[in-house]
Amino acid sequence: MRRLDDLEQADRFQPGEILVTVQTNIGWTPLFPHAKAIVTDVGAALSHAAIVARELGIPAVVGCGDATLRLKTGDRVRVDGARGMVSILRD
């Protein structure tokens, strides 16, 4: 899982990672095909992250409110887009 605080950090994102950020816009779109899942603090069913993830078949949970406060890069998480749940996996 990788938390990106802004699009200027996009070069840190690695294919297969779960992308966690505050919100997305069209500038974030090139990252989506490489993401295992998307999690955002802000958003709803018609937000950019939700629509693009749905089009690409990527699990997404948007509108979490505090994902970027609770999660840090390297955390192991499970994203269940169907249920709208993000779970932190403990060792």
N, C-alpha and C positions, 0 to 999 in steps of 0.2 A: 504494500500500500504506500502511495506517495501523496503527501499533502503539498499542494502548491498554493502559495499565498497570492500569486499573481501570474499572469501569462509570461512575464519576463523570466520565470523559472522553468519554462517549458522544456528547455534543453536537458533538464535533470530527469524528466519522465522517461521511463524505460518500457518498451513493449511488454505487455502482459501484467502490468501493475494496475492496481485499482486507483483511480484518480479521485482525490478528495480535495475540494476547493469551496470557496464561498458561493460562487455562482459562475455560470459560463455565458459566453456570447459567441457570435459567429467566429471570432478569432481563435477560440478553443477547438473548433471543429477538426483540424488536422490531427489532434491527439486522440480523438474518439475511436478511430478504427484500431488503434493499438492498445486500447484500454480493456482490461478484463471486466471492469465495472466502473460506474460513476456514482459519486456521492457528493451532494451539495448541501450547504446550509440553507440557501434560499432557492425557492422554486415551487412549481406546482405542475399539474398535468400538462399544461401548455407552455411550460418554460422551455428554453433552448435545450438544456441538458436532457430533459424528459423526451422531447420530440426526436432529437438526433439519436439518442440511445435506443429509442423504440425502433426507429428506421433501420438501425444497424444491428438490432437484436442483442444489444448489450444490456445487462441488468443495471438498473439505476434506482437510486433512492434520492429524491430531491426534497428540499424543504425540511431538512433535519433540524435546523436551528443552531446546533452547536457542534456539528461533526468536526469542524476545524479546531475547536477548543479541546475536544476529547481525544482526538486521534493525532498521532504523529507518524511521520515517515518511518516505515519499518514495522509498524504494528501489523499483526495478522488479523484480518477481519473477514467476515462472511457477509456478502451483500445479497439479500433476498428481495429482488425487485417486485415480485408478485405480492409479497406481504408488506413491503415497505419497511423492512427491518435491516439494520446493520448491527452485527454482533461482533464484539471483540473476542478473539479466540485466545484462550490462555493455555500455556504449556502444561 
